[in-house]
């Protein structure tokens, strides 16, 4: 995924939460995001990532990532129903938060959740939306690791390249799904990558050029 191009072919798979139109029957639910500085109730549905609870990797990123930039364009790459994007929007009310996903059901939920929380600084988009900015002051992502290694590498290569100078991306991944090998690959690709947090088999990686 790069610029205005379409998402990597791996994200067009139709059998999981990274499908554009999930096949799963609707099953509405809610998830509570309770942090020291944020309390959100988010609408969820089947066919999205972790609809029954706040994913522990997402929680680790939310609890350990530094305060986001106060201004500029911030990105949640693979937003799902919106826990990362909405917390970014709460913590940086003067910034513009972009929540992108290929999953239309997830985007609709994220948009609805932002409206319910009164977060006018959040915008949802598909990865090929021509209105997306050319660069971002921050990227947060719990990336769709199950799309496959090559598709994941293509996705991260394209979007991390859109980090503004001195900006950082924060990625959370499970160790048993390849977090350590991804950290090694990013280092070989000339990124400055460091593990900033670890808990219960999850890793948060900070990535900078």
N, CA, C and O of each residue as an XYZ file, in Angstrom:
836
protein
N       0.856     -1.184      0.000
C       0.000      0.000      0.000
C       0.888      1.230      0.000
O       1.736      1.387      0.878
N       0.708      2.061     -0.935
C       1.549      3.239     -0.984
C       0.811      4.342     -1.700
O       0.148      4.121     -2.713
N       0.939      5.546     -1.148
C       0.304      6.688     -1.779
C      -1.163      6.420     -1.994
O      -1.880      6.046     -1.066
N      -1.619      6.615     -3.239
C      -3.020      6.383     -3.545
C      -3.286      4.989     -4.068
O      -4.401      4.700     -4.502
N      -2.276      4.103     -4.036
C      -2.459      2.777     -4.584
C      -3.338      1.934     -3.679
O      -3.592      2.279     -2.525
N      -3.793      0.822     -4.233
C      -4.658     -0.059     -3.447
C      -3.839     -0.835     -2.439
O      -2.619     -0.956     -2.550
N      -4.543     -1.352     -1.458
C      -3.932     -2.171     -0.422
C      -3.269     -3.390     -1.051
O      -3.688     -3.853     -2.111
N      -2.241     -3.905     -0.401
C      -1.553     -5.104     -0.835
C      -2.543     -6.238     -1.075
O      -3.525     -6.356     -0.342
N      -2.303     -7.089     -2.104
C      -3.278     -8.127     -2.437
C      -3.659     -9.014     -1.265
O      -4.784     -9.511     -1.218
N      -2.750     -9.227     -0.315
C      -3.088    -10.073      0.819
C      -4.243     -9.554      1.625
O      -4.939    -10.331      2.280
N      -4.471     -8.241      1.595
C      -5.565     -7.677      2.369
C      -6.913     -7.839      1.689
O      -7.941     -7.490      2.269
N      -6.929     -8.359      0.479
C      -8.192     -8.557     -0.213
C      -8.790     -9.934      0.071
O      -9.828    -10.285     -0.491
N      -8.151    -10.707      0.930
C      -8.683    -12.023      1.279
C     -10.097    -11.883      1.830
O     -10.430    -10.886      2.471
N     -10.917    -12.883      1.576
C     -12.344    -12.768      1.894
C     -12.778    -13.627      3.061
O     -13.975    -13.729      3.327
N     -11.849    -14.248      3.766
C     -12.256    -15.227      4.765
C     -12.073    -14.765      6.200
O     -12.308    -15.553      7.116
N     -11.663    -13.519      6.440
C     -11.343    -13.131      7.806
C     -11.657    -11.646      7.978
O     -12.271    -11.020      7.113
N     -11.221    -11.096      9.117
C     -11.516     -9.696      9.418
C     -10.811     -8.734      8.478
O     -11.143     -7.549      8.464
N      -9.844     -9.204      7.690
C      -9.195     -8.326      6.724
C      -9.852     -8.417      5.353
O      -9.271     -7.970      4.364
N     -11.052     -8.988      5.277
C     -11.838     -8.961      4.055
C     -12.538     -7.614      3.916
O     -12.895     -6.981      4.910
N     -12.729     -7.187      2.679
C     -13.453     -5.929      2.456
C     -14.900     -6.044      2.907
O     -15.436     -5.131      3.534
N     -15.525     -7.159      2.587
C     -16.906     -7.416      2.997
C     -16.943     -8.740      3.764
O     -17.067     -9.794      3.141
N     -16.841     -8.720      5.088
C     -16.814     -9.971      5.857
C     -18.063    -10.813      5.615
O     -19.176    -10.299      5.505
N     -17.841    -12.125      5.535
C     -18.959    -13.036      5.296
C     -19.704    -13.394      6.563
O     -20.820    -13.907      6.491
N     -19.120    -13.139      7.719
C     -19.735    -13.533      8.985
C     -21.070    -12.825      9.198
O     -21.210    -11.639      8.900
N     -22.049    -13.565      9.717
C     -23.334    -12.955     10.052
C     -23.128    -11.911     11.150
O     -22.263    -12.066     12.011
N     -23.924    -10.861     11.109
C     -23.790     -9.791     12.101
C     -24.111    -10.312     13.503
O     -25.071    -11.054     13.711
N     -23.281     -9.899     14.444
C     -23.523    -10.199     15.857
C     -22.997     -9.003     16.659
O     -21.822     -8.948     17.025
N     -23.875     -8.071     16.917
C     -23.469     -6.820     17.559
C     -23.047     -7.055     19.003
O     -23.564     -7.938     19.687
N     -22.095     -6.242     19.446
C     -21.639     -6.295     20.825
C     -21.019     -4.974     21.217
O     -21.072     -4.002     20.463
N     -20.434     -4.941     22.393
C     -19.723     -3.753     22.854
C     -18.435     -4.175     23.549
O     -18.334     -5.269     24.104
N     -17.456     -3.281     23.504
C     -16.191     -3.463     24.199
C     -15.895     -2.186     24.969
O     -16.053     -1.081     24.451
N     -15.464     -2.354     26.209
C     -15.080     -1.209     27.032
C     -13.568     -0.988     26.926
O     -12.783     -1.925     27.068
N     -13.176      0.252     26.677
C     -11.775      0.658     26.713
C     -11.622      1.542     27.945
O     -12.065      2.691     27.955
N     -10.993      0.997     28.984
C     -10.855      1.708     30.254
C      -9.368      1.900     30.534
O      -8.643      0.945     30.813
N      -8.935      3.139     30.454
C      -7.551      3.526     30.706
C      -7.546      4.640     31.736
O      -8.599      5.218     32.008
N      -6.402      4.960     32.317
C      -6.384      6.048     33.303
C      -6.932      7.374     32.772
O      -7.521      8.149     33.525
N      -6.737      7.632     31.479
C      -7.141      8.915     30.909
C      -8.307      8.825     29.934
O      -8.768      9.855     29.441
N      -8.794      7.633     29.644
C      -9.828      7.453     28.623
C     -10.772      6.345     29.050
O     -10.339      5.312     29.560
N     -12.073      6.562     28.838
C     -13.069      5.509     29.033
C     -14.041      5.591     27.863
O     -14.772      6.570     27.710
N     -14.036      4.541     27.039
C     -14.875      4.511     25.853
C     -15.685      3.219     25.827
O     -15.209      2.162     26.240
N     -16.915      3.323     25.335
C     -17.724      2.147     25.045
C     -17.847      2.059     23.534
O     -18.405      2.954     22.899
N     -17.328      0.981     22.956
C     -17.268      0.850     21.508
C     -18.214     -0.239     21.023
O     -18.241     -1.344     21.564
N     -18.985      0.090     20.000
C     -19.818     -0.908     19.344
C     -18.929     -1.820     18.501
O     -18.002     -1.354     17.839
N     -19.216     -3.122     18.530
C     -18.450     -4.093     17.763
C     -19.410     -4.975     16.967
O     -20.629     -4.865     17.091
N     -18.832     -5.845     16.153
C     -19.643     -6.781     15.378
C     -18.733     -7.936     14.963
O     -17.511     -7.793     14.922
N     -19.342     -9.080     14.656
C     -18.571    -10.180     14.092
C     -17.984     -9.738     12.752
O     -18.461     -8.783     12.139
N     -16.968    -10.427     12.318
C     -16.312    -10.040     11.078
C     -15.318     -8.910     11.251
O     -14.789     -8.398     10.264
N     -15.052     -8.509     12.497
C     -14.028     -7.516     12.803
C     -13.028     -8.139     13.769
O     -13.277     -9.208     14.327
N     -11.906     -7.475     13.964
C     -10.867     -8.031     14.820
C     -11.244     -7.895     16.292
O     -11.585     -6.808     16.758
N     -11.180     -9.003     17.015
C     -11.408     -9.062     18.461
C     -12.688     -8.346     18.888
O     -12.628     -7.399     19.672
N     -13.850     -8.784     18.383
C     -15.094     -8.078     18.699
C     -15.611     -8.315     20.109
O     -16.483     -7.582     20.574
N     -15.084     -9.339     20.808
C     -15.621     -9.662     22.122
C     -14.893     -9.039     23.288
O     -15.421     -9.016     24.400
N     -13.682     -8.527     23.063
C     -12.907     -7.919     24.142
C     -11.838     -7.033     23.534
O     -11.517     -7.149     22.351
N     -11.294     -6.156     24.344
C     -10.155     -5.363     23.893
C      -8.957     -6.298     23.797
O      -8.538     -6.887     24.793
N      -8.411     -6.430     22.599
C      -7.275     -7.306     22.380
C      -6.129     -6.935     23.323
O      -5.814     -5.752     23.453
N      -5.492     -7.912     23.988
C      -4.431     -7.568     24.937
C      -3.228     -6.873     24.314
O      -2.554     -6.091     24.985
N      -2.949     -7.144     23.046
C      -1.884     -6.407     22.385
C      -2.244     -4.948     22.195
O      -1.419     -4.062     22.418
N      -3.479     -4.698     21.784
C      -3.953     -3.324     21.654
C      -3.876     -2.612     22.995
O      -3.444     -1.461     23.067
N      -4.292     -3.288     24.049
C      -4.216     -2.681     25.381
C      -2.775     -2.340     25.742
O      -2.512     -1.266     26.283
N      -1.841     -3.239     25.449
C      -0.439     -2.975     25.771
C       0.053     -1.724     25.054
O       0.736     -0.895     25.656
N      -0.283     -1.581     23.782
C       0.131     -0.379     23.055
C      -0.494      0.866     23.680
O       0.188      1.871     23.880
N      -1.784      0.800     23.987
C      -2.471      1.956     24.568
C      -1.885      2.353     25.915
O      -1.835      3.536     26.255
N      -1.442      1.362     26.679
C      -0.939      1.643     28.021
C       0.523      2.084     28.041
O       0.979      2.661     29.027
N       1.257      1.819     26.969
C       2.699      2.080     27.008
C       3.199      3.090     25.989
O       4.298      3.619     26.152
N       2.442      3.373     24.958
C       2.909      4.315     23.937
C       2.987      5.726     24.525
O       2.155      6.091     25.356
N       3.966      6.516     24.111
C       4.055      7.882     24.618
C       2.912      8.748     24.104
O       2.200      8.381     23.169
N       2.757      9.892     24.732
C       1.724     10.841     24.310
C       1.905     11.187     22.833
O       3.021     11.491     22.411
N       0.841     11.146     22.046
C       0.981     11.445     20.609
C       1.247     12.925     20.370
O       1.004     13.749     21.252
N       1.745     13.268     19.186
C       1.909     14.679     18.842
C       0.589     15.440     18.983
O      -0.482     14.893     18.719
N       0.675     16.674     19.391
C      -0.537     17.466     19.638
C      -1.225     17.885     18.355
O      -2.429     18.145     18.350
N      -0.468     17.953     17.258
C      -1.019     18.442     15.991
C      -0.569     17.542     14.851
O       0.270     16.658     15.022
N      -1.147     17.789     13.691
C      -0.742     17.053     12.497
C      -1.645     15.879     12.202
O      -2.722     15.742     12.781
N      -1.192     15.035     11.293
C      -1.947     13.877     10.837
C      -1.394     12.619     11.500
O      -0.207     12.314     11.384
N      -2.266     11.896     12.195
C      -1.902     10.676     12.895
C      -2.677      9.516     12.269
O      -3.821      9.691     11.850
N      -2.065      8.345     12.204
C      -2.653      7.223     11.479
C      -2.804      5.995     12.368
O      -1.877      5.612     13.082
N      -3.995      5.381     12.313
C      -4.209      4.034     12.832
C      -4.317      3.125     11.617
O      -5.309      3.174     10.889
N      -3.311      2.304     11.396
C      -3.240      1.423     10.233
C      -3.902      0.095     10.567
O      -3.375     -0.692     11.352
N      -5.078     -0.151      9.957
C      -5.863     -1.336     10.278
C      -6.693     -1.107     11.518
O      -6.510     -1.785     12.529
N      -7.604     -0.157     11.448
C      -8.255      0.395     12.646
C      -9.281     -0.519     13.282
O      -9.576     -0.363     14.467
N      -9.845     -1.482     12.533
C     -10.937     -2.262     13.100
C     -12.074     -1.353     13.525
O     -12.377     -0.374     12.842
N     -12.702     -1.667     14.642
C     -13.813     -0.833     15.111
C     -13.345      0.399     15.875
O     -14.172      1.189     16.329
N     -12.021      0.580     16.027
C     -11.526      1.880     16.422
C     -10.844      2.103     17.746
O     -10.641      3.265     18.097
N     -10.463      1.078     18.535
C      -9.892      1.393     19.847
C      -8.633      2.248     19.785
O      -8.508      3.197     20.559
N      -7.701      1.944     18.894
C      -6.491      2.762     18.811
C      -6.809      4.158     18.284
O      -6.360      5.156     18.847
N      -7.573      4.224     17.216
C      -7.860      5.513     16.595
C      -8.613      6.439     17.547
O      -8.301      7.627     17.632
N      -9.593      5.907     18.255
C     -10.378      6.766     19.154
C      -9.538      7.265     20.316
O      -9.673      8.418     20.725
N      -8.671      6.414     20.855
C      -7.813      6.885     21.942
C      -6.847      7.955     21.422
O      -6.598      8.945     22.111
N      -6.306      7.770     20.229
C      -5.481      8.822     19.628
C      -6.264     10.132     19.534
O      -5.746     11.199     19.864
N      -7.504     10.043     19.086
C      -8.314     11.250     18.916
C      -8.607     11.929     20.244
O      -8.671     13.157     20.308
N      -8.785     11.148     21.305
C      -9.005     11.725     22.631
C      -7.729     12.387     23.144
O      -7.770     13.495     23.677
N      -6.607     11.710     22.982
C      -5.355     12.210     23.536
C      -4.763     13.374     22.746
O      -3.968     14.145     23.284
N      -5.140     13.507     21.489
C      -4.613     14.591     20.649
C      -5.778     15.296     19.965
O      -5.951     15.157     18.754
N      -6.585     16.054     20.717
C      -7.806     16.635     20.157
C      -7.575     17.651     19.051
O      -8.483     17.907     18.260
N      -6.382     18.238     18.974
C      -6.088     19.202     17.919
C      -5.477     18.548     16.681
O      -5.302     19.203     15.653
N      -5.156     17.275     16.777
C      -4.605     16.555     15.633
C      -5.744     15.987     14.781
O      -6.899     15.949     15.204
N      -5.392     15.555     13.591
C      -6.349     14.888     12.711
C      -5.958     13.412     12.653
O      -4.862     13.067     12.212
N      -6.862     12.551     13.101
C      -6.595     11.121     13.185
C      -7.262     10.420     12.005
O      -8.456     10.587     11.753
N      -6.468      9.640     11.296
C      -6.962      8.867     10.155
C      -7.047      7.401     10.570
O      -6.056      6.803     10.990
N      -8.234      6.837     10.447
C      -8.466      5.429     10.767
C      -8.724      4.700      9.449
O      -9.750      4.918      8.805
N      -7.789      3.834      9.052
C      -7.960      3.184      7.757
C      -8.048      1.673      7.916
O      -7.441      1.084      8.810
N      -8.817      1.069      7.031
C      -8.996     -0.376      7.030
C      -9.599     -0.757      5.680
O     -10.244      0.065      5.030
N      -9.388     -2.002      5.262
C     -10.075     -2.494      4.070
C     -11.473     -3.012      4.406
O     -12.322     -3.139      3.524
N     -11.706     -3.306      5.675
C     -12.950     -3.923      6.133
C     -14.030     -2.850      6.281
O     -13.971     -2.017      7.186
N     -15.010     -2.882      5.386
C     -16.061     -1.849      5.388
C     -16.904     -1.903      6.656
O     -17.330     -0.864      7.162
N     -17.146     -3.086      7.163
C     -17.927     -3.215      8.391
C     -17.184     -2.552      9.550
O     -17.786     -1.855     10.366
N     -15.877     -2.775      9.612
C     -15.070     -2.164     10.668
C     -15.054     -0.646     10.543
O     -15.167      0.064     11.542
N     -14.915     -0.147      9.319
C     -14.894      1.307      9.125
C     -16.201      1.945      9.562
O     -16.195      3.005     10.188
N     -17.323      1.311      9.238
C     -18.616      1.857      9.656
C     -18.725      1.901     11.173
O     -19.227      2.875     11.733
N     -18.256      0.852     11.838
C     -18.278      0.840     13.301
C     -17.365      1.917     13.875
O     -17.746      2.618     14.813
N     -16.176      2.050     13.324
C     -15.236      3.053     13.814
C     -15.823      4.449     13.673
O     -15.724      5.264     14.590
N     -16.430      4.724     12.532
C     -17.046      6.029     12.318
C     -18.198      6.264     13.303
O     -18.346      7.353     13.856
N     -19.001      5.228     13.507
C     -20.114      5.354     14.456
C     -19.609      5.553     15.882
O     -20.167      6.349     16.637
N     -18.557      4.834     16.247
C     -17.997      4.978     17.587
C     -17.405      6.366     17.803
O     -17.537      6.940     18.885
N     -16.758      6.902     16.783
C     -16.203      8.247     16.899
C     -17.316      9.276     17.068
O     -17.201     10.195     17.879
N     -18.381      9.121     16.308
C     -19.503     10.056     16.425
C     -20.137      9.964     17.805
O     -20.468     10.990     18.398
N     -20.311      8.748     18.328
C     -20.920      8.589     19.644
C     -20.058      9.208     20.734
O     -20.578      9.687     21.742
N     -18.734      9.200     20.536
C     -17.824      9.778     21.526
C     -17.587     11.272     21.297
O     -16.858     11.907     22.059
N     -18.195     11.831     20.259
C     -18.038     13.254     19.977
C     -16.655     13.621     19.470
O     -16.171     14.724     19.726
N     -16.015     12.708     18.755
C     -14.646     12.938     18.284
C     -14.674     13.392     16.825
O     -14.608     12.575     15.907
N     -14.772     14.676     16.631
C     -14.865     15.230     15.288
C     -13.527     15.257     14.571
O     -13.479     15.546     13.375
N     -12.433     14.963     15.275
C     -11.103     14.997     14.659
C     -10.677     13.651     14.094
O      -9.513     13.482     13.731
N     -11.590     12.692     14.013
C     -11.276     11.374     13.464
C     -11.963     11.197     12.123
O     -13.142     11.511     11.965
N     -11.211     10.692     11.168
C     -11.741     10.415      9.841
C     -11.439      8.977      9.469
O     -10.326      8.500      9.692
N     -12.415      8.280      8.903
C     -12.202      6.919      8.430
C     -11.967      6.944      6.925
O     -12.461      7.823      6.218
N     -11.201      5.963      6.448
C     -10.895      5.898      5.017
C     -10.433      4.495      4.665
O      -9.937      3.756      5.516
N     -10.601      4.146      3.411
C      -9.982      2.935      2.893
C      -8.544      3.263      2.501
O      -8.220      4.431      2.285
N      -7.676      2.256      2.406
C      -6.266      2.549      2.133
C      -6.000      3.233      0.806
O      -4.969      3.886      0.648
N      -6.912      3.096     -0.157
C      -6.692      3.712     -1.463
C      -7.385      5.068     -1.600
O      -7.488      5.591     -2.710
N      -7.854      5.636     -0.513
C      -8.533      6.936     -0.552
C      -7.542      8.019     -0.997
O      -6.512      8.206     -0.349
N      -7.834      8.731     -2.084
C      -6.895      9.761     -2.558
C      -6.783     10.957     -1.626
O      -5.881     11.779     -1.784
N      -7.685     11.069     -0.659
C      -7.631     12.188      0.268
C      -6.689     11.982      1.435
O      -6.501     12.890      2.244
N      -6.094     10.807      1.536
C      -5.150     10.565      2.631
C      -3.913     11.446      2.476
O      -3.446     11.668      1.359
N      -3.381     11.946      3.586
C      -2.191     12.802      3.501
C      -0.964     12.023      3.040
O      -0.918     10.796      3.121
N       0.021     12.764      2.558
C       1.241     12.143      2.052
C       2.150     11.674      3.176
O       2.962     10.772      2.972
N       2.031     12.266      4.355
C       2.897     11.881      5.466
C       2.136     11.992      6.775
O       1.111     12.667      6.867
N       2.665     11.308      7.789
C       2.020     11.249      9.095
C       3.046     11.526     10.185
O       4.213     11.150     10.082
N       2.575     12.194     11.228
C       3.437     12.495     12.376
C       3.520     11.314     13.358
O       4.361     11.306     14.257
N       2.644     10.326     13.178
C       2.635      9.144     14.043
C       1.824      8.056     13.365
O       0.810      8.330     12.724
N       2.277      6.824     13.512
C       1.490      5.663     13.090
C       1.387      4.705     14.267
O       2.390      4.358     14.890
N       0.178      4.286     14.560
C      -0.075      3.182     15.488
C      -0.691      2.045     14.696
O      -1.493      2.277     13.791
N      -0.323      0.821     15.029
C      -0.935     -0.303     14.322
C      -0.825     -1.594     15.115
O       0.222     -1.907     15.682
N      -1.918     -2.332     15.145
C      -1.933     -3.738     15.504
C      -2.159     -4.452     14.175
O      -3.297     -4.768     13.829
N      -1.086     -4.710     13.427
C      -1.243     -5.094     12.019
C      -1.831     -6.489     11.843
O      -1.709     -7.339     12.725
N      -2.467     -6.719     10.699
C      -3.105     -8.023     10.431
C      -2.057     -9.063     10.061
O      -1.837     -9.348      8.884
N      -1.422     -9.619     11.069
C      -0.292    -10.519     10.864
C      -0.672    -11.735     10.031
O       0.174    -12.301      9.338
N      -1.942    -12.143     10.093
C      -2.359    -13.374      9.418
C      -2.562    -13.206      7.915
O      -2.940    -14.164      7.241
N      -2.324    -12.025      7.381
C      -2.388    -11.888      5.923
C      -1.193    -12.554      5.249
O      -1.194    -12.721      4.029
N      -0.190    -12.932      6.005
C       0.990    -13.564      5.443
C       2.186    -12.635      5.466
O       2.047    -11.413      5.414
N       3.371    -13.239      5.546
C       4.589    -12.459      5.726
C       4.832    -11.474      4.586
O       5.123    -10.304      4.835
N       4.717    -11.934      3.339
C       5.029    -11.050      2.220
C       4.063     -9.874      2.141
O       4.470     -8.734      1.918
N       2.765    -10.169      2.329
C       1.776     -9.090      2.289
C       1.992     -8.109      3.437
O       1.863     -6.897      3.259
N       2.323     -8.640      4.623
C       2.581     -7.776      5.769
C       3.802     -6.898      5.520
O       3.772     -5.701      5.808
N       4.868     -7.474      4.992
C       6.063     -6.688      4.697
C       5.769     -5.594      3.672
O       6.233     -4.464      3.818
N       5.001     -5.928      2.640
C       4.642     -4.919      1.634
C       3.848     -3.786      2.265
O       4.098     -2.612      1.991
N       2.889     -4.146      3.111
C       2.049     -3.146      3.749
C       2.876     -2.213      4.628
O       2.755     -0.991      4.537
N       3.716     -2.797      5.475
C       4.501     -1.970      6.393
C       5.538     -1.143      5.654
O       5.780      0.008      6.017
N       6.151     -1.706      4.629
C       7.123     -0.949      3.843
C       6.493      0.312      3.274
O       7.074      1.394      3.347
N       5.310      0.168      2.713
C       4.660      1.308      2.066
C       4.201      2.363      3.056
O       4.386      3.557      2.815
N       3.604      1.943      4.172
C       3.027      2.922      5.085
C       4.049      3.526      6.025
O       3.952      4.709      6.352
N       5.023      2.751      6.468
C       6.066      3.345      7.308
C       6.875      4.374      6.527
O       7.414      5.316      7.108
N       6.960      4.195      5.220
C       7.662      5.179      4.393
C       6.977      6.538      4.400
O       7.569      7.534      3.985
N       5.748      6.584      4.862
C       5.018      7.850      4.911
C       5.130      8.542      6.270
O       4.442      9.532      6.521
N       5.979      8.034      7.130
C       6.266      8.754      8.369
C       7.040     10.032      8.061
O       7.985     10.024      7.273
N       6.629     11.119      8.687
C       7.346     12.383      8.536
C       8.731     12.267      9.160
O       8.947     11.382      9.987
N       9.674     13.130      8.794
C      10.995     13.092      9.414
C      10.894     13.146     10.941
O      10.167     13.968     11.499
N      11.619     12.274     11.591
C      11.683     12.160     13.057
C      10.407     11.583     13.667
O      10.340     11.428     14.886
N       9.399     11.261     12.868
C       8.179     10.651     13.393
C       8.413      9.163     13.644
O       9.375      8.578     13.147
N       7.516      8.565     14.423
C       7.665      7.159     14.792
C       6.389      6.384     14.510
O       5.284      6.927     14.535
N       6.575      5.105     14.243
C       5.464      4.171     14.189
C       5.562      3.222     15.360
O       6.661      2.815     15.737
N       4.427      2.860     15.946
C       4.380      1.903     17.048
C       3.521      0.725     16.603
O       2.340      0.884     16.292
N       4.129     -0.454     16.578
C       3.461     -1.675     16.144
C       3.395     -2.647     17.315
O       4.352     -2.771     18.080
N       2.277     -3.327     17.453
C       2.172     -4.363     18.488
C       1.886     -5.690     17.802
O       1.010     -5.789     16.943
N       2.638     -6.702     18.197
C       2.521     -8.024     17.606
C       2.760     -9.087     18.669
O       3.379     -8.826     19.701
N       2.266    -10.281     18.403
C       2.515    -11.408     19.292
C       3.862    -12.050     18.965
O       4.240    -12.175     17.800
N       4.570    -12.448     20.002
C       5.854    -13.115     19.796
C       5.679    -14.400     18.999
O       6.463    -14.671     18.090
N       4.657    -15.199     19.326
C       4.501    -16.481     18.640
C       3.910    -16.341     17.244
O       3.748    -17.339     16.542
N       3.586    -15.117     16.830
C       3.163    -14.859     15.453
C       4.210    -14.049     14.690
O       3.917    -13.472     13.642
N       5.429    -14.010     15.221
C       6.517    -13.453     14.430
C       6.999    -12.074     14.803
O       7.644    -11.415     13.987
N       6.708    -11.604     16.022
C       7.139    -10.255     16.401
C       8.648    -10.097     16.334
O       9.148     -9.083     15.847
N       9.377    -11.099     16.825
C      10.831    -10.965     16.872
C      11.445    -11.034     15.475
O      12.401    -10.316     15.182
N      10.900    -11.894     14.614
C      11.422    -11.954     13.253
C      11.083    -10.681     12.484
O      11.864    -10.238     11.642
N       9.916    -10.087     12.770
C       9.582     -8.831     12.108
C      10.526     -7.719     12.567
O      10.952     -6.892     11.760
N      10.849     -7.699     13.849
C      11.802     -6.709     14.338
C      13.142     -6.863     13.617
O      13.757     -5.867     13.235
N      13.587     -8.080     13.432
C      14.842     -8.329     12.719
C      14.741     -7.864     11.273
O      15.660     -7.229     10.756
N      13.626     -8.180     10.619
C      13.437     -7.769      9.219
C      13.430     -6.253      9.078
O      14.037     -5.715      8.152
N      12.753     -5.561      9.983
C      12.730     -4.106      9.920
C      14.139     -3.528     10.070
O      14.501     -2.578      9.376
N      14.925     -4.101     10.973
C      16.297     -3.647     11.132
C      17.115     -3.859      9.871
O      17.912     -3.001      9.492
N      16.923     -4.993      9.224
C      17.644     -5.255      7.982
C      17.213     -4.309      6.872
O      17.980     -4.040      5.947
N      15.980     -3.800      6.962
C      15.469     -2.860      5.961
C      15.836     -1.412      6.297
O      15.251     -0.474      5.755
N      16.814     -1.241      7.199
C      17.373      0.075      7.542
C      16.439      0.951      8.360
O      16.573      2.174      8.359
N      15.493      0.330      9.059
C      14.696      1.079     10.023
C      15.377      1.020     11.386
O      16.005      0.021     11.737
N      15.247      2.089     12.136
C      15.680      2.104     13.538
C      14.526      1.528     14.345
O      13.508      2.193     14.535
N      14.675      0.307     14.818
C      13.568     -0.378     15.479
C      13.997     -0.824     16.862
O      15.094     -1.352     17.048
N      13.123     -0.607     17.825
C      13.411     -0.966     19.211
C      12.152     -1.500     19.865
O      11.050     -1.029     19.584
N      12.316     -2.488     20.741
C      11.192     -2.978     21.520
C      11.009     -2.053     22.717
O      11.934     -1.863     23.507
N       9.819     -1.480     22.849
C       9.562     -0.535     23.934
C       8.715     -1.111     25.048
O       8.652     -0.533     26.133
N       8.061     -2.234     24.808
C       7.239     -2.860     25.843
C       7.030     -4.317     25.484
O       7.059     -4.690     24.312
N       6.819     -5.138     26.502
C       6.524     -6.553     26.304
C       5.692     -7.048     27.475
O       5.954     -6.712     28.630
N       4.687     -7.850     27.155
C       3.843     -8.420     28.210
C       3.037     -9.576     27.635
O       2.445     -9.469     26.561
N       3.028    -10.673     28.364
C       2.162    -11.813     28.034
C       2.291    -12.246     26.577
O       1.298    -12.585     25.933
N       3.520    -12.232     26.060
C       3.753    -12.694     24.705
C       3.570    -11.648     23.625
O       3.688    -11.967     22.442
N       3.287    -10.416     23.994
C       3.132     -9.332     23.024
C       4.344     -8.408     23.081
O       4.972     -8.246     24.127
N       4.657     -7.812     21.947
C       5.762     -6.877     21.824
C       5.253     -5.584     21.192
O       4.459     -5.613     20.251
N       5.715     -4.457     21.716
C       5.492     -3.165     21.070
C       6.822     -2.730     20.486
O       7.823     -2.649     21.198
N       6.833     -2.450     19.192
C       8.023     -2.012     18.494
C       7.884     -0.550     18.071
O       6.869     -0.152     17.499
N       8.915      0.238     18.359
C       8.982      1.610     17.856
C       9.857      1.610     16.608
O      10.979      1.104     16.626
N       9.336      2.182     15.525
C      10.020      2.152     14.237
C      10.235      3.598     13.763
O       9.287      4.380     13.690
N      11.458      3.936     13.449
C      11.796      5.250     12.917
C      12.844      5.090     11.825
O      13.576      4.100     11.792
N      12.909      6.069     10.935
C      13.937      6.041      9.894
C      15.256      6.522     10.469
O      16.258      6.576      9.756
